[in-house]
Amino acid sequence: QVQLVESGGGLVQAGGSLRLSCTASTRTFSNYIMGWFRQAPGKERESVTTISRNGGITYYAETVKGRFTISRDNAKNTVYLQMNSLKPEDTAVYYCATVKTIIKPTLRDFVSWGQGTQVTVSS
């Protein structure tokens, strides 16, 4: 099972930016589709974005499209989430995960995930 460690969360004002990182402890990182999902207090988990094994294909939820960018560096076993134009409604714990499918993943498609990193956007 892949172990994942997220970092980069924090407190930011609305309109600001954050970059999340997630490092995987596996020798076969490039074999995995990767993604991010989030969970806000009192709300269900929400799929945010995914990226294909070589980074050539990405998917974004409508709520973040045009503001968030996912990328990966297979040489560093790391996937990134660049978040721009942040809104208070983006406040949540963000989880990096291995994913079964790239396009429109359901929450069941997220297989292994880390402990999460808190993102708080103040208005």
Secondary structure, 3 states (H helix, E strand, C coil): CCEEEEECCEEEECCCCEEEEEEEECCCHHHCEEEEEEECCCCCCEEEEEECCCCCCEEECCCCCCCEEEEEEHHHCEEEEEECCCCHHHCEEEEEEEECCCCCCCHHHEEEECCCEEEEEEC
